[in-house]
Structure formats: C-alpha cells, structure tokens
Amino acid sequence: MEFSSDTAYEDSGRLESRVGYQLKRVQHDLRMVMEGRLRELDVTTPQYAALSVLAEEPGLSNATLARRSFVTPQTMNQILFRLEAAGLVERRAHPEHGRVLQAFLTEEGEKLRQECAGRVDAVEERMVSGLSQDERSNLLELLRRCSAALR
C-alpha cells in the first residue's frame, strides 16, 4: 500500500500513521511469534536474548548482560538462576573482582541457543519476506539511525 505525501500529511494525526506506533506494533507482533516458536523449546524470549548475548560476549556480568538484553538486573538475575539450574549457563567469580560473577554458556546452552536461533531466524525471514535485499538493508540502516538519534 503506497501513500502520497498529501495522504501522509492528512493522516499525520492518526495513530496508524505514527512511526513509533508502527514500530511498537511490529515489535509486539515479532515478539508474539518468537515466543510461540521458542515456547516449543521451553525457552522465553528474555532467556533467548541472554543466551544470544553470552554467545557473542562470554563472561559478562549480570548488570552488563541485563543492559544488553533489555531487562533489569533483577530480572536478569532470575533468568540466570533458571538457566544455571537447567545446566545452560555457568557463573564464575571474576578473576580480579571476586564479587562479580561472570556468565558463560555451557555446551548444552550453546546447542539450545543454536536451535533457538534457527527458529528466530525463520521468524525474522518471514517478517521481511516482502522486502527486497536493498529494502532490508535500508530498513536496518534507518532503524540504526533512529536509535542513534534517540541516544
């Protein structure tokens, strides 16, 4: 569906024409579908986020992992407790800062993360399936620029 600039201007007061509303709508839809696919593996989206971040940056502290996973440190502590109890993550004292615990994926945690990643990749592919490769690249760049402008 294409809109002329006149139509966009006329509808600018409507919620459906707000960029922020559409971003939230896409985020909500994406999360709902991801949750459904991850639930089949008994994994939540915040748990998957933590596993993914740890795969890229092993040894993060609870606070840093929480920031990178978009949750509070208290929530991340609960997530890590459950992942550790399931044998997916192990925490060790930092070699220089003994009070800081570093989190690492176990071999089982990495296997589960890879299985989850395949499902999430399929969901994301479905989401952008109507876009050309150039449109996908442009969308990614535009979203990065929007985020940078807010920071």
DANORFEN-V934493 format. One record per residue. N is the residue number from 1. RES is the residue in one small letter. PSI is psi in whole degrees, 0 to 359 (NA if undefined). Layout:
n=N res=RES psi=PSI
n=N res=RES psi=PSI
//
This chain:
n=1 res=m psi=125
n=2 res=e psi=146
n=3 res=f psi=140
n=4 res=s psi=166
n=5 res=s psi=330
n=6 res=d psi=318
n=7 res=t psi=317
n=8 res=a psi=319
n=9 res=y psi=316
n=10 res=e psi=325
n=11 res=d psi=6
n=12 res=s psi=339
n=13 res=g psi=348
n=14 res=r psi=143
n=15 res=l psi=319
n=16 res=e psi=340
n=17 res=s psi=3
n=18 res=r psi=129
n=19 res=v psi=314
n=20 res=g psi=320
n=21 res=y psi=316
n=22 res=q psi=322
n=23 res=l psi=315
n=24 res=k psi=322
n=25 res=r psi=315
n=26 res=v psi=316
n=27 res=q psi=317
n=28 res=h psi=312
n=29 res=d psi=316
n=30 res=l psi=313
n=31 res=r psi=320
n=32 res=m psi=316
n=33 res=v psi=317
n=34 res=m psi=315
n=35 res=e psi=319
n=36 res=g psi=315
n=37 res=r psi=323
n=38 res=l psi=329
n=39 res=r psi=328
n=40 res=e psi=337
n=41 res=l psi=7
n=42 res=d psi=41
n=43 res=v psi=138
n=44 res=t psi=163
n=45 res=t psi=321
n=46 res=p psi=325
n=47 res=q psi=317
n=48 res=y psi=319
n=49 res=a psi=315
n=50 res=a psi=316
n=51 res=l psi=318
n=52 res=s psi=316
n=53 res=v psi=318
n=54 res=l psi=330
n=55 res=a psi=323
n=56 res=e psi=327
n=57 res=e psi=76
n=58 res=p psi=147
n=59 res=g psi=14
n=60 res=l psi=153
n=61 res=s psi=166
n=62 res=n psi=312
n=63 res=a psi=315
n=64 res=t psi=318
n=65 res=l psi=321
n=66 res=a psi=312
n=67 res=r psi=315
n=68 res=r psi=342
n=69 res=s psi=2
n=70 res=f psi=40
n=71 res=v psi=170
n=72 res=t psi=158
n=73 res=p psi=325
n=74 res=q psi=316
n=75 res=t psi=319
n=76 res=m psi=323
n=77 res=n psi=318
n=78 res=q psi=318
n=79 res=i psi=312
n=80 res=l psi=323
n=81 res=f psi=314
n=82 res=r psi=318
n=83 res=l psi=322
n=84 res=e psi=317
n=85 res=a psi=329
n=86 res=a psi=358
n=87 res=g psi=20
n=88 res=l psi=337
n=89 res=v psi=147
n=90 res=e psi=145
n=91 res=r psi=138
n=92 res=r psi=151
n=93 res=a psi=139
n=94 res=h psi=138
n=95 res=p psi=332
n=96 res=e psi=333
n=97 res=h psi=82
n=98 res=g psi=333
n=99 res=r psi=341
n=100 res=v psi=127
n=101 res=l psi=132
n=102 res=q psi=141
n=103 res=a psi=139
n=104 res=f psi=144
n=105 res=l psi=143
n=106 res=t psi=173
n=107 res=e psi=318
n=108 res=e psi=322
n=109 res=g psi=320
n=110 res=e psi=321
n=111 res=k psi=315
n=112 res=l psi=319
n=113 res=r psi=318
n=114 res=q psi=320
n=115 res=e psi=317
n=116 res=c psi=317
n=117 res=a psi=321
n=118 res=g psi=319
n=119 res=r psi=317
n=120 res=v psi=321
n=121 res=d psi=319
n=122 res=a psi=322
n=123 res=v psi=315
n=124 res=e psi=320
n=125 res=e psi=318
n=126 res=r psi=318
n=127 res=m psi=320
n=128 res=v psi=12
n=129 res=s psi=335
n=130 res=g psi=5
n=131 res=l psi=144
n=132 res=s psi=169
n=133 res=q psi=320
n=134 res=d psi=318
n=135 res=e psi=321
n=136 res=r psi=314
n=137 res=s psi=316
n=138 res=n psi=317
n=139 res=l psi=314
n=140 res=l psi=315
n=141 res=e psi=317
n=142 res=l psi=318
n=143 res=l psi=320
n=144 res=r psi=317
n=145 res=r psi=321
n=146 res=c psi=315
n=147 res=s psi=315
n=148 res=a psi=322
n=149 res=a psi=326
n=150 res=l psi=335
n=151 res=r psi=NA
//
